[in-house]
Amino acid sequence: MKLTKLALALMEEDAWEDEHDLGQRELVKRWQAEFMGDAEADGIYGPKTAAALWSLHKPGRDDIVERALDACRPATGTWPVVKYSMRVNTGMGQTYFGQGPFDTGDCSDFAAHCMGLSKHHKRKWYGTDGIVSDARGYNQLYEEVERKAAAPGDLVVYPGRYERGERVSVGHVGVIVEVDGERITTVDCASSNRRRFGSAVAMVDKTEVWDRKRAIIARPSWLQ
């Protein structure tokens, strides 16, 4: 797993002042010893270290919304035009606190990016189906809430559709950035956005789509 600039900065934030000038591997090793125990201190930034770092820096609602909005403003220079791909996920959500610029990904990659997570978190894969099943049962990361309680920073998501054990359509997920009565505005990563706006990541009111697909509201459990 690639160590992002933000992950390194957060480790420095947690470290003692005189440790900031250490080499990257030594800083990771000392951080692991401090927060994970000596047995885990190998200096390698992998899934366990990512999960431990995330647990100390869970994003709040404003953080989640800010990441979503930043990603749909390529004119700022922070993000390039994003292509949609379900097969080549080279950035968003795959590493801890995903950092732009990334040029490809799918909807659940983007949701993971906004949540500051890897899609593979604690042995569970958080694609759209995984988010829904977690929200409705496991509650490791998400909890289903009533539609009328939807708020910026929540996810709106529906799973894939299956017939005779085979998936016949894929699900979708968006990050809620505005709620106005029954209307929900999201930022999502979708091929339809690419066709309409030139970039797969865009801010759009897709309330009718979410209603038609019977989407649920998945609230990050740490925001309860």
Disulfide bonds with the S-S distance in Angstrom:
none
